[in-house]
């Protein structure tokens, strides 16, 4: 099940400790980012998956600019055994409108 930007914002405002993975490129992350997120560009995900191994049973929220790349990241991570990956619907485009 994916996540709406309003739910993410509400949970961040409450101070919840979330596992947020930004699959955009470094230059995109430098322009705008979600506080506390970890940058793992989509192209680097296969080689950096071991860094995320401890999150396999945890809720992981993936995001990109609009939801396309993070949708692919969600599919890939799910296929690699991650049990609760959620795509941020609308990505940073939608999040930055809040």
N, C-alpha and C positions, 0 to 999 in steps of 0.2 A: 504494500500500500504506500503510495507516494504522500508527500507532505505539502501543504499549502504554505505560502510565505507568511500568512497571518498566524498560523499555528507556530511556525518556527520563531517568529518575532516574539510572540507571547511567551514561549518557553525560554527564550534567551533573556527577556525582560525579568522573568522570575528567577533568573540566575541558575537555571539548570545546566549541568555539565553535559554537553552534547559532543558527539563525535561527528564533526563536519569535515568532509573532504571536498576541496575545491579542485575540480579537474580541468580548469582553464589553464592557459599558458601564464608564465610568470609575469609578462607585461600586463596582462589583464588583471591579475591579482594585485599588482602595484597600483592600478587605477582605482580599484575598489575591492574591498574584501569584507567577509563576515568575521567579526572578532572571534578569535579562538579556533578558526578553521585551519586545516592543514592543507598546504598546496601539494598536490600530486597530479601533474598534468596527465591527461588521458593517455598520451603516448608513452608515458613513463610507468603507468600503472602495472603492466605485467612484470617489469623488473623491480618494482618497489613493493609488490604485494606482501613480501615477507615482513615489511615494516608495520603492516596492518593486521598481521596474523592474530594478534591478541584481541582483535575486535570481531572475530568471526561470529560469536554468539551475541554480540551487542547490537544495539540500534546504531546504524551508520547512515548519516544524511549526506548525499552527494549533490553537488551543484555545479553549474557552469553558467554561461551567459543567459541562455534561454531554456535549457532543459534537454537539448538533443544529445550533447556529449555525455551529460550525466546519466541520461537514459541508457546509453551504451555502457557506461561504467557500472551502473546498477546491474545490468544483464551479465556483464563479465564477472563481477564480484559474486553474484548469486551462483553462477556456474562454477566458481572456485570455492564454494562452500560457505559463503557468508549468508547467514540466515535471515537478517533483518535490515536490508538496504533500502532506503527510501530516497526517491528522487525529489528534489525541490522543484515543484511545478512553477514554470516561468523563470526560474533561475535568478541571477543577479538583476536582470532587467526588471522583474517584478519586485524583488526584495528592495531595490533602491527606490521604488515608488512609495514605499511605506513611510 
